[in-house]
Amino acid sequence: MSLIQKLAGETAIYGIPTILSRVLNFAIIAAYLTSQLSVENFGNMQLMYVFAATAMVVFTYRMETTLFRFGSKKETTLNAFTTAASAIIGTTVILAIVIIIIAEPLSFLILETEGLHRYFYYFAAIISLDALAAIPFAKLRLDNQARRFSLLKVINILANVFFILFFLEGLPWLSLNTELGIQFDETNKLDYVFFANLLASSLVFILVIPVYSSVAKSWAIDTALLRKMMHYTWPLAVIAFAGVINQQYQFQILQWVLPEDLAKESVGVYGAASKLAIFMTLFTTAFNYAAEPFFFKHAEAKTDRNVFGNVAFAYTIVAVFVFLGVSYYLDVVQWILPQKYHAGVAAVPILLMAFLFLGLYYNVAIWYKLADRTQIGMYISVGGAFVTIVLNILLIPILGYFGSAWSTLLCYVIMVVVCYILCQKYYPIQYPVGKILFYLVVAVIFWWISDQGRSLLDDHLPYILIFNTFLLFVFAGLIYFKDRRYIRQILA
């Protein structure tokens, strides 16, 4: 079995359970909660999860990737794990206390509303539990325990879905029986959503405790190693923070830039519609879960660097199929959302292409992690965050939330180009750039043909779907006849 086939197998193991769980989560968040929550509350939920994503970077400071770097050899895994876990445990306690202390000003700054500081109490606990589970999850990936990793992720999502449905459907029904003395607060549905998340995170933390207990007898903190790990990881933390800005802060900027009467509604509409890009984010997430430890292990084994270029090409082939597949059937997929959110669906193809480029960045960006030049990666990511912020500020007043979508795409394109140029200078890897660009351009052309065909077919949905399916088969045939030999070669 080739290295790429092994990577594809691990991506499938990470991806299939992740997809199944995310589909359930997507149905709850995008379909169910949009009907349960007001647009304003859905916007508040979106902003709180932006805060959570940012805080997770601070809480974990990318120690997972650092564990891959210093624990990729079997004889170093245990020492690297206990040292990394000790650091995370100590900082998590401190940071959770800080959030609780400053909850009120955070509420006013992020939600621009007083009296909602209790949300931050929930998230101080949620983020702490998730941070404490992060290093055990990283160890499972490092130990090639993809099935166990994926099972725990599925349990997390299923538990979250179960608790949300229990609180928003079961609790109101139980409250009808006055003898039980159970009350349901119709005005605070968002509290129930966050409490459900807290319970799910608590359950998963309990389930990863065996990873901690399995090394308890050998627990040690290597201070010399910790210094090396912190030197390696702090630029990665900045990179991760910049990544959160690129992916999440568009919602916060929308709230700041748009007029007050449009801001909350736009955040809710764009936030809900952007979740239709989940199909690309699922693929890139599963790929990254499998690829990061794969790259580190094969770098240690002195594998031919060209395999990294072949991985990027294989990723591109699958990703352009995802791009076209979702874009071609948006007319059907959009009905997962209530009709009041359909206005934002037109931005989804832009976001799909943006997340495709994010996956390409994951491919190319491995060089600075392997070469121990994480500071260069930090400069690239900070530059990307700066581009995102500037473009959002410039484009949102003109294009609304479409400005956010275009800003995200342009940012990732620039980051891929800059990262590739620096890769060739410091850690040369031969990427099939011509082939990758060809399929990216052709995919956009095929999307444009579909968009033009819509007008010619008078927006008649059955004909549009038949036409788009035909285009998808033509695209698949193009790949087969043009590059079947190359694909067979890299899979050999």
C-alpha positions, 0 to 999 in steps of 0.5 A: 500500500502506498503512503498516499493510500495509507493517508487516504485510509486514515483520512477516511477513518477520521472523516467518516465518523466526523462527517456522520457526527457533524451532519447530526450537529449541522441538522441541530445547529443550522436547521433546528436552532435557526427555528428555535432561536431568534435571529438576534440570539442566533447571532449571539450564539455565533459570537460566543462560539467565535469567542470560544474558538479564540479562547481555545487557541490561548488555552492550548497554544497549539501544544498538540502540534508541538507534541507531534514534533517532539513526540513523533519517535516512540521513545519520546512520546511519553515524556513529551505527553506528560510535559505538554499535559502538565503545562496545559493543566496549569495554564487552564486553571489560571485562564478559566479564573481570568474569564470568570473575573472579567465576564461582565466587560467581556459581555459588553465588548463581544455581545455589546449587551449588558446582563449576558455575562453568565454566558461566559461562565458557561464557556469558562468551564466548556473551554477548560474541559475541551483544553484538558481533553486536547492533549489526550486527543493529540496523543491518540492521533500520534499513536494512530488510534484514529478509531478511538479518536473518532469514536470520542468525537462522535460521542461528543457531538451525539451527547451535545445533540441529545442534551439540546433536544432534551432541554428544548423539547423534553424539558418543556413537555416535562414541565407540563406535569406540575407534579414534577415541579420542573420549570422551563424558561422560554425566554432563555433558550440559548442558556439551555444550548450552552448548558448542553454543550457544557454537559457534552464536554464534561462527558468527553473529558471523563472519557479521556481520563484513561489516557491520563491515568495510563501514564500516571505512574510515569508522569514527569515534567522535563523542564528542559524539554518544556523550554524547547516546546514553548519556544517551538509552540508560541509562534504556532499559537500566534498562527492559530490565533490568526487562523481564528481571525481569518475564519471567525472574526468576520462575524465580529467585524460584520457587527462592528461595521454594519449599521446597528439595525442590520448587524445582528441580522446579517451575522445570523443570516451569514452565519447560518448560510455559511454552515452549508460550506460544512462539507468542505470544512469536514473534508479539510478537517479530516485531512488535517487530522490525518496529515499532520502526524503523517507528515511528521512521522515520514519526515523523521523517516527521511521519506522522499519530500515529493510525496508531500507534493503528491498529497497536495495534488490528491487533496486538490482532486477530491476538494474540487469535487466537493466544491462542485458537488455542493455548489451544483446542488445548493438549490436542494441543500439550502432547504435545510435552513429556514427560508429567512436565511436563504439570502446568504446562500449565494455566498456559499460557493465563495466560502467553499473555494476559500476552505479549499485553499485553506486545505492547500495551505495545510499542505504547503504550511507543513514545511515550516513545522518540519524545518523548525521555522515556526516563526516564519509561519507566524509572520505568514498567518499574521499577515493573512489576518491583517489582510482579512481585517483590512478587506473586511473593513473595506468590502463589508460596507460595499458588499455586506456579508459577501465582502466577508466571503471574498475577504476569506477567499483572497486571504487564503489565496495570498497565504498559499502563494506566500507560503509556497514561495518561502517553502521553495527557498527554505525547505524545497518540496516539488509540488505539481503546481501546473496540475493543481492550478489547472483543476482549480481553474477548470472547476471555477469554469465548470461552476460558471457554466452551471451558473449560466445554464441556470438562466438558460433553463429559466431556473427550472430546478429539475432541469438544472439538477440534471444539467449539473449532474451531467457537468459533474460526470464530464468533469470526472471524465476529464480527470480520468482521461487527462491524469489517470496515469499520474494518479495511478503512479502516486497511488502505486 
